[in-house]
Amino acid sequence: MKYATAKEWCEAAMKRENGVSETESQQRRMLAEAHYAKENVQPTADILADHELYILGKMDIEEYEQYLLLKHSQNAPQ
């Protein structure tokens, strides 16, 4: 399915059921937190909200990557 904007894509994904178990979600969250700590990064609320799409399994990693590319593309429709 194609979306005109990243916002529409995000809204559609948020309506999906979580795609991973609670255990997998916790593992993904711990990996993300370890990455932020390793890189000494304090993620913004926007980054954390986007990351939840992957952590909860509402998007797989490929879809999440494409979503971020669309969201941050200079030529993407707003």
N, CA, C, O and CB atoms as a CASP TS submission, in Angstrom:
PFRMAT TS
TARGET T0000
AUTHOR 0000-0000-0000
METHOD Language model
MODEL 1
PARENT N/A
ATOM      1  N   MET     1       0.847  -1.166   0.000  1.00  0.00           N
ATOM      2  CA  MET     1       0.000   0.000   0.000  1.00  0.00           C
ATOM      3  C   MET     1       0.899   1.238   0.000  1.00  0.00           C
ATOM      4  O   MET     1       1.891   1.291   0.727  1.00  0.00           O
ATOM      5  CB  MET     1      -0.967  -0.007   1.222  1.00  0.00           C
ATOM      6  N   LYS     2       0.551   2.219  -0.809  1.00  0.00           N
ATOM      7  CA  LYS     2       1.324   3.454  -0.887  1.00  0.00           C
ATOM      8  C   LYS     2       0.567   4.574  -0.184  1.00  0.00           C
ATOM      9  O   LYS     2      -0.664   4.607  -0.168  1.00  0.00           O
ATOM     10  CB  LYS     2       1.616   3.833  -2.360  1.00  0.00           C
ATOM     11  N   TYR     3       1.338   5.487   0.395  1.00  0.00           N
ATOM     12  CA  TYR     3       0.762   6.606   1.110  1.00  0.00           C
ATOM     13  C   TYR     3       1.293   7.895   0.504  1.00  0.00           C
ATOM     14  O   TYR     3       2.439   7.952   0.058  1.00  0.00           O
ATOM     15  CB  TYR     3       1.080   6.527   2.623  1.00  0.00           C
ATOM     16  N   ALA     4       0.469   8.916   0.489  1.00  0.00           N
ATOM     17  CA  ALA     4       0.874  10.193  -0.086  1.00  0.00           C
ATOM     18  C   ALA     4       1.865  10.915   0.818  1.00  0.00           C
ATOM     19  O   ALA     4       2.764  11.597   0.327  1.00  0.00           O
ATOM     20  CB  ALA     4      -0.346  11.074  -0.333  1.00  0.00           C
ATOM     21  N   THR     5       1.713  10.775   2.117  1.00  0.00           N
ATOM     22  CA  THR     5       2.602  11.468   3.049  1.00  0.00           C
ATOM     23  C   THR     5       3.042  10.516   4.153  1.00  0.00           C
ATOM     24  O   THR     5       2.401   9.496   4.409  1.00  0.00           O
ATOM     25  CB  THR     5       1.905  12.710   3.653  1.00  0.00           C
ATOM     26  N   ALA     6       4.149  10.871   4.800  1.00  0.00           N
ATOM     27  CA  ALA     6       4.624  10.083   5.939  1.00  0.00           C
ATOM     28  C   ALA     6       3.598  10.115   7.066  1.00  0.00           C
ATOM     29  O   ALA     6       3.415   9.122   7.769  1.00  0.00           O
ATOM     30  CB  ALA     6       5.987  10.611   6.439  1.00  0.00           C
ATOM     31  N   LYS     7       2.934  11.243   7.239  1.00  0.00           N
ATOM     32  CA  LYS     7       1.925  11.363   8.300  1.00  0.00           C
ATOM     33  C   LYS     7       0.796  10.355   8.073  1.00  0.00           C
ATOM     34  O   LYS     7       0.359   9.695   9.015  1.00  0.00           O
ATOM     35  CB  LYS     7       1.355  12.809   8.354  1.00  0.00           C
ATOM     36  N   GLU     8       0.326  10.234   6.838  1.00  0.00           N
ATOM     37  CA  GLU     8      -0.732   9.266   6.529  1.00  0.00           C
ATOM     38  C   GLU     8      -0.252   7.835   6.783  1.00  0.00           C
ATOM     39  O   GLU     8      -0.999   7.000   7.293  1.00  0.00           O
ATOM     40  CB  GLU     8      -1.191   9.420   5.063  1.00  0.00           C
ATOM     41  N   TRP     9       0.990   7.571   6.425  1.00  0.00           N
ATOM     42  CA  TRP     9       1.573   6.243   6.630  1.00  0.00           C
ATOM     43  C   TRP     9       1.624   5.928   8.127  1.00  0.00           C
ATOM     44  O   TRP     9       1.257   4.831   8.550  1.00  0.00           O
ATOM     45  CB  TRP     9       2.998   6.162   6.006  1.00  0.00           C
ATOM     46  N   CYS    10       2.078   6.891   8.917  1.00  0.00           N
ATOM     47  CA  CYS    10       2.161   6.712  10.363  1.00  0.00           C
ATOM     48  C   CYS    10       0.780   6.471  10.958  1.00  0.00           C
ATOM     49  O   CYS    10       0.604   5.571  11.779  1.00  0.00           O
ATOM     50  CB  CYS    10       2.813   7.934  11.019  1.00  0.00           C
ATOM     51  N   GLU    11      -0.187   7.259  10.553  1.00  0.00           N
ATOM     52  CA  GLU    11      -1.547   7.114  11.071  1.00  0.00           C
ATOM     53  C   GLU    11      -2.117   5.733  10.748  1.00  0.00           C
ATOM     54  O   GLU    11      -2.781   5.123  11.586  1.00  0.00           O
ATOM     55  CB  GLU    11      -2.456   8.207  10.493  1.00  0.00           C
ATOM     56  N   ALA    12      -1.860   5.242   9.543  1.00  0.00           N
ATOM     57  CA  ALA    12      -2.337   3.914   9.164  1.00  0.00           C
ATOM     58  C   ALA    12      -1.649   2.831   9.997  1.00  0.00           C
ATOM     59  O   ALA    12      -2.290   1.879  10.439  1.00  0.00           O
ATOM     60  CB  ALA    12      -2.096   3.665   7.664  1.00  0.00           C
ATOM     61  N   ALA    13      -0.351   2.984  10.205  1.00  0.00           N
ATOM     62  CA  ALA    13       0.396   1.991  10.981  1.00  0.00           C
ATOM     63  C   ALA    13      -0.070   1.950  12.431  1.00  0.00           C
ATOM     64  O   ALA    13      -0.154   0.875  13.025  1.00  0.00           O
ATOM     65  CB  ALA    13       1.892   2.290  10.924  1.00  0.00           C
ATOM     66  N   MET    14      -0.369   3.101  13.000  1.00  0.00           N
ATOM     67  CA  MET    14      -0.797   3.154  14.401  1.00  0.00           C
ATOM     68  C   MET    14      -2.119   2.407  14.623  1.00  0.00           C
ATOM     69  O   MET    14      -2.393   1.958  15.736  1.00  0.00           O
ATOM     70  CB  MET    14      -0.941   4.611  14.850  1.00  0.00           C
ATOM     71  N   LYS    15      -2.925   2.275  13.592  1.00  0.00           N
ATOM     72  CA  LYS    15      -4.207   1.568  13.692  1.00  0.00           C
ATOM     73  C   LYS    15      -4.028   0.054  13.646  1.00  0.00           C
ATOM     74  O   LYS    15      -4.947  -0.690  13.990  1.00  0.00           O
ATOM     75  CB  LYS    15      -5.140   2.010  12.570  1.00  0.00           C
ATOM     76  N   ARG    16      -2.846  -0.407  13.222  1.00  0.00           N
ATOM     77  CA  ARG    16      -2.580  -1.849  13.131  1.00  0.00           C
ATOM     78  C   ARG    16      -2.425  -2.446  14.530  1.00  0.00           C
ATOM     79  O   ARG    16      -2.078  -1.758  15.490  1.00  0.00           O
ATOM     80  CB  ARG    16      -1.305  -2.119  12.286  1.00  0.00           C
ATOM     81  N   GLU    17      -2.690  -3.727  14.609  1.00  0.00           N
ATOM     82  CA  GLU    17      -2.385  -4.470  15.828  1.00  0.00           C
ATOM     83  C   GLU    17      -0.871  -4.550  15.963  1.00  0.00           C
ATOM     84  O   GLU    17      -0.150  -4.506  14.966  1.00  0.00           O
ATOM     85  CB  GLU    17      -3.029  -5.902  15.806  1.00  0.00           C
ATOM     86  N   ASN    18      -0.390  -4.668  17.194  1.00  0.00           N
ATOM     87  CA  ASN    18       1.039  -4.877  17.394  1.00  0.00           C
ATOM     88  C   ASN    18       1.446  -6.163  16.686  1.00  0.00           C
ATOM     89  O   ASN    18       0.745  -7.173  16.753  1.00  0.00           O
ATOM     90  CB  ASN    18       1.394  -4.938  18.911  1.00  0.00           C
ATOM     91  N   GLY    19       2.579  -6.111  16.012  1.00  0.00           N
ATOM     92  CA  GLY    19       3.008  -7.250  15.200  1.00  0.00           C
ATOM     93  C   GLY    19       4.020  -8.157  15.866  1.00  0.00           C
ATOM     94  O   GLY    19       4.469  -9.130  15.260  1.00  0.00           O
ATOM     95  N   VAL    20       4.388  -7.860  17.102  1.00  0.00           N
ATOM     96  CA  VAL    20       5.343  -8.699  17.820  1.00  0.00           C
ATOM     97  C   VAL    20       4.830  -8.955  19.229  1.00  0.00           C
ATOM     98  O   VAL    20       3.970  -8.236  19.738  1.00  0.00           O
ATOM     99  CB  VAL    20       6.745  -8.039  17.859  1.00  0.00           C
ATOM    100  N   SER    21       5.373  -9.986  19.841  1.00  0.00           N
ATOM    101  CA  SER    21       4.991 -10.319  21.208  1.00  0.00           C
ATOM    102  C   SER    21       5.541  -9.272  22.171  1.00  0.00           C
ATOM    103  O   SER    21       6.401  -8.467  21.813  1.00  0.00           O
ATOM    104  CB  SER    21       5.498 -11.726  21.591  1.00  0.00           C
ATOM    105  N   GLU    22       5.035  -9.299  23.387  1.00  0.00           N
ATOM    106  CA  GLU    22       5.523  -8.382  24.418  1.00  0.00           C
ATOM    107  C   GLU    22       7.015  -8.612  24.669  1.00  0.00           C
ATOM    108  O   GLU    22       7.763  -7.659  24.887  1.00  0.00           O
ATOM    109  CB  GLU    22       4.722  -8.562  25.729  1.00  0.00           C
ATOM    110  N   THR    23       7.441  -9.860  24.640  1.00  0.00           N
ATOM    111  CA  THR    23       8.861 -10.182  24.846  1.00  0.00           C
ATOM    112  C   THR    23       9.713  -9.579  23.738  1.00  0.00           C
ATOM    113  O   THR    23      10.744  -8.963  24.008  1.00  0.00           O
ATOM    114  CB  THR    23       9.071 -11.709  24.904  1.00  0.00           C
ATOM    115  N   GLU    24       9.288  -9.755  22.505  1.00  0.00           N
ATOM    116  CA  GLU    24      10.031  -9.186  21.365  1.00  0.00           C
ATOM    117  C   GLU    24      10.037  -7.667  21.443  1.00  0.00           C
ATOM    118  O   GLU    24      11.060  -7.038  21.172  1.00  0.00           O
ATOM    119  CB  GLU    24       9.414  -9.646  20.019  1.00  0.00           C
ATOM    120  N   SER    25       8.928  -7.082  21.805  1.00  0.00           N
ATOM    121  CA  SER    25       8.838  -5.634  21.942  1.00  0.00           C
ATOM    122  C   SER    25       9.826  -5.135  23.001  1.00  0.00           C
ATOM    123  O   SER    25      10.510  -4.133  22.790  1.00  0.00           O
ATOM    124  CB  SER    25       7.401  -5.216  22.307  1.00  0.00           C
ATOM    125  N   GLN    26       9.898  -5.824  24.123  1.00  0.00           N
ATOM    126  CA  GLN    26      10.829  -5.436  25.181  1.00  0.00           C
ATOM    127  C   GLN    26      12.277  -5.558  24.702  1.00  0.00           C
ATOM    128  O   GLN    26      13.110  -4.710  25.020  1.00  0.00           O
ATOM    129  CB  GLN    26      10.607  -6.302  26.433  1.00  0.00           C
ATOM    130  N   GLN    27      12.575  -6.606  23.943  1.00  0.00           N
ATOM    131  CA  GLN    27      13.928  -6.783  23.413  1.00  0.00           C
ATOM    132  C   GLN    27      14.278  -5.651  22.449  1.00  0.00           C
ATOM    133  O   GLN    27      15.387  -5.118  22.489  1.00  0.00           O
ATOM    134  CB  GLN    27      14.058  -8.147  22.706  1.00  0.00           C
ATOM    135  N   ARG    28      13.345  -5.291  21.593  1.00  0.00           N
ATOM    136  CA  ARG    28      13.580  -4.198  20.648  1.00  0.00           C
ATOM    137  C   ARG    28      13.793  -2.878  21.398  1.00  0.00           C
ATOM    138  O   ARG    28      14.646  -2.076  21.019  1.00  0.00           O
ATOM    139  CB  ARG    28      12.393  -4.072  19.660  1.00  0.00           C
ATOM    140  N   ARG    29      13.025  -2.660  22.447  1.00  0.00           N
ATOM    141  CA  ARG    29      13.159  -1.431  23.231  1.00  0.00           C
ATOM    142  C   ARG    29      14.529  -1.381  23.916  1.00  0.00           C
ATOM    143  O   ARG    29      15.177  -0.334  23.923  1.00  0.00           O
ATOM    144  CB  ARG    29      12.027  -1.333  24.283  1.00  0.00           C
ATOM    145  N   MET    30      14.969  -2.501  24.487  1.00  0.00           N
ATOM    146  CA  MET    30      16.280  -2.547  25.139  1.00  0.00           C
ATOM    147  C   MET    30      17.407  -2.302  24.144  1.00  0.00           C
ATOM    148  O   MET    30      18.377  -1.614  24.461  1.00  0.00           O
ATOM    149  CB  MET    30      16.482  -3.894  25.831  1.00  0.00           C
ATOM    150  N   LEU    31      17.286  -2.864  22.937  1.00  0.00           N
ATOM    151  CA  LEU    31      18.299  -2.628  21.909  1.00  0.00           C
ATOM    152  C   LEU    31      18.342  -1.154  21.510  1.00  0.00           C
ATOM    153  O   LEU    31      19.420  -0.588  21.330  1.00  0.00           O
ATOM    154  CB  LEU    31      18.024  -3.501  20.678  1.00  0.00           C
ATOM    155  N   ALA    32      17.183  -0.543  21.373  1.00  0.00           N
ATOM    156  CA  ALA    32      17.131   0.880  21.021  1.00  0.00           C
ATOM    157  C   ALA    32      17.770   1.725  22.119  1.00  0.00           C
ATOM    158  O   ALA    32      18.558   2.628  21.840  1.00  0.00           O
ATOM    159  CB  ALA    32      15.671   1.329  20.783  1.00  0.00           C
ATOM    160  N   GLU    33      17.426   1.425  23.363  1.00  0.00           N
ATOM    161  CA  GLU    33      17.985   2.178  24.480  1.00  0.00           C
ATOM    162  C   GLU    33      19.500   1.990  24.571  1.00  0.00           C
ATOM    163  O   GLU    33      20.227   2.937  24.871  1.00  0.00           O
ATOM    164  CB  GLU    33      17.322   1.752  25.791  1.00  0.00           C
ATOM    165  N   ALA    34      19.969   0.780  24.316  1.00  0.00           N
ATOM    166  CA  ALA    34      21.415   0.520  24.330  1.00  0.00           C
ATOM    167  C   ALA    34      22.106   1.300  23.209  1.00  0.00           C
ATOM    168  O   ALA    34      23.208   1.819  23.388  1.00  0.00           O
ATOM    169  CB  ALA    34      21.698  -1.000  24.182  1.00  0.00           C
ATOM    170  N   HIS    35      21.450   1.374  22.064  1.00  0.00           N
ATOM    171  CA  HIS    35      22.016   2.130  20.941  1.00  0.00           C
ATOM    172  C   HIS    35      22.127   3.614  21.295  1.00  0.00           C
ATOM    173  O   HIS    35      23.162   4.236  21.060  1.00  0.00           O
ATOM    174  CB  HIS    35      21.151   1.947  19.671  1.00  0.00           C
ATOM    175  N   TYR    36      21.072   4.170  21.854  1.00  0.00           N
ATOM    176  CA  TYR    36      21.099   5.586  22.238  1.00  0.00           C
ATOM    177  C   TYR    36      22.211   5.838  23.266  1.00  0.00           C
ATOM    178  O   TYR    36      22.932   6.831  23.171  1.00  0.00           O
ATOM    179  CB  TYR    36      19.722   6.021  22.814  1.00  0.00           C
ATOM    180  N   ALA    37      22.345   4.941  24.242  1.00  0.00           N
ATOM    181  CA  ALA    37      23.373   5.103  25.273  1.00  0.00           C
ATOM    182  C   ALA    37      24.769   5.006  24.666  1.00  0.00           C
ATOM    183  O   ALA    37      25.651   5.798  24.998  1.00  0.00           O
ATOM    184  CB  ALA    37      23.201   4.045  26.375  1.00  0.00           C
ATOM    185  N   LYS    38      24.967   4.039  23.783  1.00  0.00           N
ATOM    186  CA  LYS    38      26.275   3.848  23.147  1.00  0.00           C
ATOM    187  C   LYS    38      26.667   5.084  22.347  1.00  0.00           C
ATOM    188  O   LYS    38      27.821   5.514  22.372  1.00  0.00           O
ATOM    189  CB  LYS    38      26.258   2.607  22.232  1.00  0.00           C
ATOM    190  N   GLU    39      25.700   5.644  21.643  1.00  0.00           N
ATOM    191  CA  GLU    39      25.954   6.815  20.803  1.00  0.00           C
ATOM    192  C   GLU    39      25.871   8.117  21.594  1.00  0.00           C
ATOM    193  O   GLU    39      26.108   9.199  21.056  1.00  0.00           O
ATOM    194  CB  GLU    39      24.965   6.852  19.650  1.00  0.00           C
ATOM    195  N   ASN    40      25.532   7.999  22.881  1.00  0.00           N
ATOM    196  CA  ASN    40      25.381   9.168  23.746  1.00  0.00           C
ATOM    197  C   ASN    40      24.385  10.176  23.144  1.00  0.00           C
ATOM    198  O   ASN    40      24.652  11.373  23.044  1.00  0.00           O
ATOM    199  CB  ASN    40      26.751   9.842  23.973  1.00  0.00           C
ATOM    200  N   VAL    41      23.234   9.632  22.754  1.00  0.00           N
ATOM    201  CA  VAL    41      22.187  10.419  22.101  1.00  0.00           C
ATOM    202  C   VAL    41      20.963  10.468  23.010  1.00  0.00           C
ATOM    203  O   VAL    41      20.547   9.457  23.577  1.00  0.00           O
ATOM    204  CB  VAL    41      21.820   9.821  20.707  1.00  0.00           C
ATOM    205  N   GLN    42      20.405  11.649  23.131  1.00  0.00           N
ATOM    206  CA  GLN    42      19.128  11.818  23.827  1.00  0.00           C
ATOM    207  C   GLN    42      18.069  12.029  22.754  1.00  0.00           C
ATOM    208  O   GLN    42      17.923  13.140  22.244  1.00  0.00           O
ATOM    209  CB  GLN    42      19.167  13.028  24.855  1.00  0.00           C
ATOM    210  N   PRO    43      17.319  10.969  22.400  1.00  0.00           N
ATOM    211  CA  PRO    43      16.352  11.099  21.310  1.00  0.00           C
ATOM    212  C   PRO    43      15.214  12.055  21.653  1.00  0.00           C
ATOM    213  O   PRO    43      14.783  12.155  22.802  1.00  0.00           O
ATOM    214  CB  PRO    43      15.786   9.740  20.959  1.00  0.00           C
ATOM    215  N   THR    44      14.744  12.748  20.634  1.00  0.00           N
ATOM    216  CA  THR    44      13.612  13.655  20.808  1.00  0.00           C
ATOM    217  C   THR    44      12.318  12.852  20.923  1.00  0.00           C
ATOM    218  O   THR    44      12.289  11.660  20.616  1.00  0.00           O
ATOM    219  CB  THR    44      13.527  14.660  19.631  1.00  0.00           C
ATOM    220  N   ALA    45      11.268  13.501  21.360  1.00  0.00           N
ATOM    221  CA  ALA    45       9.961  12.851  21.460  1.00  0.00           C
ATOM    222  C   ALA    45       9.500  12.348  20.099  1.00  0.00           C
ATOM    223  O   ALA    45       8.874  11.291  20.010  1.00  0.00           O
ATOM    224  CB  ALA    45       8.925  13.818  22.044  1.00  0.00           C
ATOM    225  N   ASP    46       9.799  13.090  19.045  1.00  0.00           N
ATOM    226  CA  ASP    46       9.422  12.690  17.689  1.00  0.00           C
ATOM    227  C   ASP    46      10.131  11.403  17.277  1.00  0.00           C
ATOM    228  O   ASP    46       9.521  10.511  16.688  1.00  0.00           O
ATOM    229  CB  ASP    46       9.745  13.809  16.693  1.00  0.00           C
ATOM    230  N   ILE    47      11.413  11.317  17.589  1.00  0.00           N
ATOM    231  CA  ILE    47      12.177  10.103  17.264  1.00  0.00           C
ATOM    232  C   ILE    47      11.641   8.914  18.052  1.00  0.00           C
ATOM    233  O   ILE    47      11.466   7.828  17.499  1.00  0.00           O
ATOM    234  CB  ILE    47      13.684  10.305  17.562  1.00  0.00           C
ATOM    235  N   LEU    48      11.382   9.114  19.336  1.00  0.00           N
ATOM    236  CA  LEU    48      10.850   8.028  20.154  1.00  0.00           C
ATOM    237  C   LEU    48       9.488   7.560  19.655  1.00  0.00           C
ATOM    238  O   LEU    48       9.212   6.360  19.639  1.00  0.00           O
ATOM    239  CB  LEU    48      10.745   8.470  21.606  1.00  0.00           C
ATOM    240  N   ALA    49       8.644   8.491  19.252  1.00  0.00           N
ATOM    241  CA  ALA    49       7.319   8.125  18.730  1.00  0.00           C
ATOM    242  C   ALA    49       7.459   7.308  17.450  1.00  0.00           C
ATOM    243  O   ALA    49       6.771   6.302  17.272  1.00  0.00           O
ATOM    244  CB  ALA    49       6.465   9.391  18.464  1.00  0.00           C
ATOM    245  N   ASP    50       8.348   7.739  16.563  1.00  0.00           N
ATOM    246  CA  ASP    50       8.582   6.974  15.334  1.00  0.00           C
ATOM    247  C   ASP    50       9.132   5.594  15.652  1.00  0.00           C
ATOM    248  O   ASP    50       8.717   4.605  15.048  1.00  0.00           O
ATOM    249  CB  ASP    50       9.548   7.723  14.408  1.00  0.00           C
ATOM    250  N   HIS    51      10.058   5.521  16.589  1.00  0.00           N
ATOM    251  CA  HIS    51      10.681   4.249  16.922  1.00  0.00           C
ATOM    252  C   HIS    51       9.665   3.244  17.452  1.00  0.00           C
ATOM    253  O   HIS    51       9.829   2.038  17.272  1.00  0.00           O
ATOM    254  CB  HIS    51      11.783   4.460  17.943  1.00  0.00           C
ATOM    255  N   GLU    52       8.613   3.739  18.104  1.00  0.00           N
ATOM    256  CA  GLU    52       7.573   2.845  18.617  1.00  0.00           C
ATOM    257  C   GLU    52       6.916   2.040  17.497  1.00  0.00           C
ATOM    258  O   GLU    52       6.463   0.918  17.720  1.00  0.00           O
ATOM    259  CB  GLU    52       6.513   3.647  19.369  1.00  0.00           C
ATOM    260  N   LEU    53       6.865   2.609  16.302  1.00  0.00           N
ATOM    261  CA  LEU    53       6.268   1.889  15.173  1.00  0.00           C
ATOM    262  C   LEU    53       7.007   0.580  14.916  1.00  0.00           C
ATOM    263  O   LEU    53       6.387  -0.433  14.591  1.00  0.00           O
ATOM    264  CB  LEU    53       6.283   2.764  13.906  1.00  0.00           C
ATOM    265  N   TYR    54       8.321   0.600  15.060  1.00  0.00           N
ATOM    266  CA  TYR    54       9.114  -0.618  14.894  1.00  0.00           C
ATOM    267  C   TYR    54       9.112  -1.461  16.170  1.00  0.00           C
ATOM    268  O   TYR    54       8.948  -2.679  16.107  1.00  0.00           O
ATOM    269  CB  TYR    54      10.553  -0.265  14.500  1.00  0.00           C
ATOM    270  N   ILE    55       9.290  -0.828  17.307  1.00  0.00           N
ATOM    271  CA  ILE    55       9.362  -1.559  18.573  1.00  0.00           C
ATOM    272  C   ILE    55       8.109  -2.404  18.796  1.00  0.00           C
ATOM    273  O   ILE    55       8.200  -3.542  19.257  1.00  0.00           O
ATOM    274  CB  ILE    55       9.553  -0.584  19.741  1.00  0.00           C
ATOM    275  N   LEU    56       6.955  -1.856  18.473  1.00  0.00           N
ATOM    276  CA  LEU    56       5.696  -2.577  18.665  1.00  0.00           C
ATOM    277  C   LEU    56       5.347  -3.495  17.496  1.00  0.00           C
ATOM    278  O   LEU    56       4.361  -4.231  17.552  1.00  0.00           O
ATOM    279  CB  LEU    56       4.575  -1.594  18.878  1.00  0.00           C
ATOM    280  N   GLY    57       6.151  -3.451  16.445  1.00  0.00           N
ATOM    281  CA  GLY    57       5.906  -4.322  15.301  1.00  0.00           C
ATOM    282  C   GLY    57       4.787  -3.841  14.398  1.00  0.00           C
ATOM    283  O   GLY    57       4.217  -4.628  13.643  1.00  0.00           O
ATOM    284  N   LYS    58       4.467  -2.561  14.468  1.00  0.00           N
ATOM    285  CA  LYS    58       3.444  -2.017  13.574  1.00  0.00           C
ATOM    286  C   LYS    58       4.006  -1.848  12.168  1.00  0.00           C
ATOM    287  O   LYS    58       3.257  -1.779  11.194  1.00  0.00           O
ATOM    288  CB  LYS    58       2.918  -0.670  14.106  1.00  0.00           C
ATOM    289  N   MET    59       5.339  -1.782  12.074  1.00  0.00           N
ATOM    290  CA  MET    59       6.066  -1.777  10.804  1.00  0.00           C
ATOM    291  C   MET    59       7.241  -2.725  10.955  1.00  0.00           C
ATOM    292  O   MET    59       7.878  -2.769  12.008  1.00  0.00           O
ATOM    293  CB  MET    59       6.545  -0.327  10.406  1.00  0.00           C
ATOM    294  N   ASP    60       7.532  -3.493   9.894  1.00  0.00           N
ATOM    295  CA  ASP    60       8.761  -4.281   9.934  1.00  0.00           C
ATOM    296  C   ASP    60       9.927  -3.342   9.609  1.00  0.00           C
ATOM    297  O   ASP    60       9.709  -2.179   9.270  1.00  0.00           O
ATOM    298  CB  ASP    60       8.701  -5.495   8.924  1.00  0.00           C
ATOM    299  N   ILE    61      11.135  -3.829   9.709  1.00  0.00           N
ATOM    300  CA  ILE    61      12.305  -2.960   9.583  1.00  0.00           C
ATOM    301  C   ILE    61      12.392  -2.314   8.198  1.00  0.00           C
ATOM    302  O   ILE    61      12.780  -1.151   8.087  1.00  0.00           O
ATOM    303  CB  ILE    61      13.575  -3.753   9.865  1.00  0.00           C
ATOM    304  N   GLU    62      12.039  -3.050   7.148  1.00  0.00           N
ATOM    305  CA  GLU    62      12.090  -2.483   5.799  1.00  0.00           C
ATOM    306  C   GLU    62      11.052  -1.386   5.620  1.00  0.00           C
ATOM    307  O   GLU    62      11.344  -0.335   5.050  1.00  0.00           O
ATOM    308  CB  GLU    62      11.879  -3.576   4.755  1.00  0.00           C
ATOM    309  N   GLU    63       9.854  -1.627   6.101  1.00  0.00           N
ATOM    310  CA  GLU    63       8.791  -0.626   6.003  1.00  0.00           C
ATOM    311  C   GLU    63       9.146   0.610   6.835  1.00  0.00           C
ATOM    312  O   GLU    63       8.916   1.742   6.408  1.00  0.00           O
ATOM    313  CB  GLU    63       7.439  -1.222   6.471  1.00  0.00           C
ATOM    314  N   TYR    64       9.704   0.383   8.015  1.00  0.00           N
ATOM    315  CA  TYR    64      10.111   1.480   8.889  1.00  0.00           C
ATOM    316  C   TYR    64      11.175   2.333   8.223  1.00  0.00           C
ATOM    317  O   TYR    64      11.119   3.562   8.280  1.00  0.00           O
ATOM    318  CB  TYR    64      10.628   0.941  10.225  1.00  0.00           C
ATOM    319  N   GLU    65      12.147   1.682   7.590  1.00  0.00           N
ATOM    320  CA  GLU    65      13.205   2.405   6.884  1.00  0.00           C
ATOM    321  C   GLU    65      12.624   3.259   5.760  1.00  0.00           C
ATOM    322  O   GLU    65      13.014   4.415   5.594  1.00  0.00           O
ATOM    323  CB  GLU    65      14.241   1.422   6.319  1.00  0.00           C
ATOM    324  N   GLN    66      11.695   2.696   4.990  1.00  0.00           N
ATOM    325  CA  GLN    66      11.069   3.441   3.896  1.00  0.00           C
ATOM    326  C   GLN    66      10.242   4.607   4.429  1.00  0.00           C
ATOM    327  O   GLN    66      10.239   5.693   3.849  1.00  0.00           O
ATOM    328  CB  GLN    66      10.185   2.513   3.053  1.00  0.00           C
ATOM    329  N   TYR    67       9.552   4.378   5.520  1.00  0.00           N
ATOM    330  CA  TYR    67       8.769   5.439   6.161  1.00  0.00           C
ATOM    331  C   TYR    67       9.680   6.607   6.554  1.00  0.00           C
ATOM    332  O   TYR    67       9.362   7.765   6.280  1.00  0.00           O
ATOM    333  CB  TYR    67       8.024   4.891   7.410  1.00  0.00           C
ATOM    334  N   LEU    68      10.810   6.302   7.193  1.00  0.00           N
ATOM    335  CA  LEU    68      11.734   7.362   7.612  1.00  0.00           C
ATOM    336  C   LEU    68      12.316   8.101   6.417  1.00  0.00           C
ATOM    337  O   LEU    68      12.482   9.320   6.462  1.00  0.00           O
ATOM    338  CB  LEU    68      12.863   6.779   8.459  1.00  0.00           C
ATOM    339  N   LEU    69      12.627   7.374   5.350  1.00  0.00           N
ATOM    340  CA  LEU    69      13.131   8.027   4.140  1.00  0.00           C
ATOM    341  C   LEU    69      12.094   8.998   3.588  1.00  0.00           C
ATOM    342  O   LEU    69      12.426  10.122   3.211  1.00  0.00           O
ATOM    343  CB  LEU    69      13.502   6.979   3.072  1.00  0.00           C
ATOM    344  N   LEU    70      10.844   8.562   3.542  1.00  0.00           N
ATOM    345  CA  LEU    70       9.771   9.435   3.064  1.00  0.00           C
ATOM    346  C   LEU    70       9.607  10.636   3.991  1.00  0.00           C
ATOM    347  O   LEU    70       9.471  11.770   3.532  1.00  0.00           O
ATOM    348  CB  LEU    70       8.444   8.656   2.958  1.00  0.00           C
ATOM    349  N   LYS    71       9.622  10.381   5.282  1.00  0.00           N
ATOM    350  CA  LYS    71       9.406  11.458   6.252  1.00  0.00           C
ATOM    351  C   LYS    71      10.482  12.537   6.160  1.00  0.00           C
ATOM    352  O   LYS    71      10.191  13.722   6.319  1.00  0.00           O
ATOM    353  CB  LYS    71       9.369  10.890   7.663  1.00  0.00           C
ATOM    354  N   HIS    72      11.709  12.131   5.907  1.00  0.00           N
ATOM    355  CA  HIS    72      12.822  13.078   5.930  1.00  0.00           C
ATOM    356  C   HIS    72      13.310  13.499   4.549  1.00  0.00           C
ATOM    357  O   HIS    72      14.303  14.218   4.432  1.00  0.00           O
ATOM    358  CB  HIS    72      13.959  12.486   6.687  1.00  0.00           C
ATOM    359  N   SER    73      12.629  13.063   3.519  1.00  0.00           N
ATOM    360  CA  SER    73      12.999  13.437   2.152  1.00  0.00           C
ATOM    361  C   SER    73      12.615  14.903   1.885  1.00  0.00           C
ATOM    362  O   SER    73      11.525  15.348   2.245  1.00  0.00           O
ATOM    363  CB  SER    73      12.308  12.493   1.119  1.00  0.00           C
ATOM    364  N   GLN    74      13.501  15.610   1.270  1.00  0.00           N
ATOM    365  CA  GLN    74      13.231  17.009   0.907  1.00  0.00           C
ATOM    366  C   GLN    74      12.109  17.118  -0.125  1.00  0.00           C
ATOM    367  O   GLN    74      11.417  18.135  -0.186  1.00  0.00           O
ATOM    368  CB  GLN    74      14.502  17.669   0.361  1.00  0.00           C
ATOM    369  N   ASN    75      11.929  16.076  -0.932  1.00  0.00           N
ATOM    370  CA  ASN    75      10.950  16.121  -2.028  1.00  0.00           C
ATOM    371  C   ASN    75       9.626  15.457  -1.668  1.00  0.00           C
ATOM    372  O   ASN    75       8.723  15.404  -2.503  1.00  0.00           O
ATOM    373  CB  ASN    75      11.523  15.457  -3.259  1.00  0.00           C
ATOM    374  N   ALA    76       9.492  14.950  -0.449  1.00  0.00           N
ATOM    375  CA  ALA    76       8.283  14.240  -0.060  1.00  0.00           C
ATOM    376  C   ALA    76       7.115  15.212   0.099  1.00  0.00           C
ATOM    377  O   ALA    76       7.298  16.343   0.549  1.00  0.00           O
ATOM    378  CB  ALA    76       8.514  13.464   1.244  1.00  0.00           C
ATOM    379  N   PRO    77       5.915  14.764  -0.271  1.00  0.00           N
ATOM    380  CA  PRO    77       4.734  15.612  -0.039  1.00  0.00           C
ATOM    381  C   PRO    77       4.511  15.793   1.452  1.00  0.00           C
ATOM    382  O   PRO    77       4.717  14.860   2.228  1.00  0.00           O
ATOM    383  CB  PRO    77       3.471  15.000  -0.700  1.00  0.00           C
ATOM    384  N   GLN    78       4.104  16.951   1.847  1.00  0.00           N
ATOM    385  CA  GLN    78       3.827  17.249   3.253  1.00  0.00           C
ATOM    386  C   GLN    78       2.347  17.191   3.430  1.00  0.00           C
ATOM    387  O   GLN    78       1.849  17.407   4.535  1.00  0.00           O
ATOM    388  CB  GLN    78       4.392  18.634   3.689  1.00  0.00           C
TER
END
